[in-house]
Amino acid sequence: MKRIITYYLKPYYLRMTVGFFIKFSGTLMDLFLPWTLARMIDVVIPSGKKEEIFMWGIFMFVCSVLAVTLSIIANRMAARVASDSIFTIREDLFRKVMVLSNRQADEITRPSLISRLTSDTYHVHQMIGRIQRLGVRAPILLVGGIIMTLLLDPVLACILLAVLPLLTAVVITVSKKSIPLFTQLQENVDGFVRLIREDIAGIRVIKALSKEDFERNRFDKSNRDVVDWEKRATVTTAITNPAMNLFLNMGLVCVVVAGAYRVNAGLSKVGTILAFMTYFTIILNALMSISRMFVIASKAAASAERIDRILESEDETSFQLAPVLEEEEKEDSFLEFDHISFSYDGTGNHLRDITFKLGKGETLGIIGATGSGKSTVVNLLMRYYDPDEGVIRMNGRDIRTMSLKELRSGFGTVFQNDVIFEESILENIRMGRNISEQEAVAAAGFARALDFIGEKGGILESLNIRGANLSGGQKQRILIARALAAQPEILILDDSSSALDYKTDSLLRKELRENFSYTTCILIAQRVSSVMNLNQILVLEDGAAIGMGTHEELMKTCEGYREIFISQMGAERGENG
């Protein structure tokens, strides 16, 4: 919460101060009305002077108009401050989310990031707006009401003051208990969002397996958890209003009884008692507003803490100073993995002592069983994660000494589960980069995608979200065109041809050989046929390299590669035969 107040609201301090004085002036007009009414009843009306009655009536009318007008102006200013500040908070939060390392995103979880960008920022927005409206008006009415009652009748005011410590104790106690409850509620909302994302993304699988009832039960359980924690939090905060009503109404009864005795004894007047009861009502409403503010503040405090955790998280992908290799060492290789070891959770060995070198324009195939660490090599190369041991170099330079923009601008990548956006085919290939339509069309041609793009209506034709109106092979060719469009120095194809038929796959590899011979290519594949003609092939098994070399060399020296080749190519020959 401290960051919100001292950093994000700082540019709006002047506007908030002006709004405070406007709100203060409007609230004073409200406080003058009961006092004016008491004077009219006790002094002006008994005098019988109509001019004074009309004059004080006009004064009350002017106070009412000013109270409404100034309140509207202040509320509009408060709404603008809340909107502008939360815009900046949400923008900074999104920017921070975009540069979080994959390790940090895994720890926080993506559903939690979504809820922090949505519901948490909404709670903070509500708090900023309400504090400027109720948070200014209510304390002024409370303090001003007490002052006015002391001026009207100090004895009756003491009855009111005796109730205030009880009310303060209720508010403090409820606030201490509610903030942890709202924090836990938001964590349950994170899990709820995760379940919804999974079910929506996997709706076809759920229907295909007739697991609708199973998923409904999971949803009901998660929904019930959210509801139960919300009940606990709201029931706890709901104690505030009844408790305040009880104490204040008891005080009001005491005021009426004591006031009756004082009027009867001639120590007070009827108008004073009426004004006193009006001020009592004003104080009651002010305290109720303050209690609502504590509920909003409790939610916002929990949400602000969750937002702060993201904004204050360390940048794990920042620059690091490292020695640069000598010129003769730079010429030795364009890309080098130097004894790389890595674990996602810090306990396993997802990669162990991986070493290889690639020259400019060379091709590397990575093959192995599922879970052997093939995609992890790419994740480390693009600095989605940093290795636990070893160094990755490009042109002899440790990639940790390069900015992420500098590093990744040289890559063209296609991942296993890449995303097609709800945009035109052109924009899906361009992806906001400075790529002309002609270059995009050329890239689509290299990816063997022009035929079906023409059938779809051309490169300007819109695609559905996640490419729902494309087949698996068509999606992969659009993604490959996206990777090729910027003429990358390093092309990474992570199992990107699994949905292509053999003919299209062969034609695609031919296009890459003929038109991207200058590009260093890393191809992760399940098929031996996709990698057997590459310069080098890395065979992985349980995170360790069990073979490295050309196809012919591996057939002689690597039993694991030989088994993969026989199981795949032998099966194909058997089918053809």
CORZI-V590288 format. One record per helix or strand of 3 or more residues. SS is the DSSP state (H for helix, E for strand). FROM is the first residue (numbers start at 1). LEN is the number of residues. If there is no record, write none. Layout:
ss & from & len
SS & FROM & LEN
SS & FROM & LEN
//
This chain:
ss & from & len
H & 2 & 7
H & 10 & 38
H & 50 & 50
H & 102 & 7
H & 110 & 43
H & 154 & 48
H & 203 & 6
H & 212 & 53
H & 270 & 42
H & 327 & 4
E & 335 & 8
E & 351 & 8
E & 363 & 6
H & 374 & 8
E & 389 & 6
H & 399 & 3
H & 404 & 5
E & 411 & 4
H & 425 & 6
H & 437 & 10
H & 450 & 7
H & 465 & 3
H & 472 & 13
E & 490 & 5
H & 502 & 14
E & 520 & 5
H & 528 & 3
E & 536 & 6
E & 544 & 6
H & 551 & 7
H & 559 & 18
//
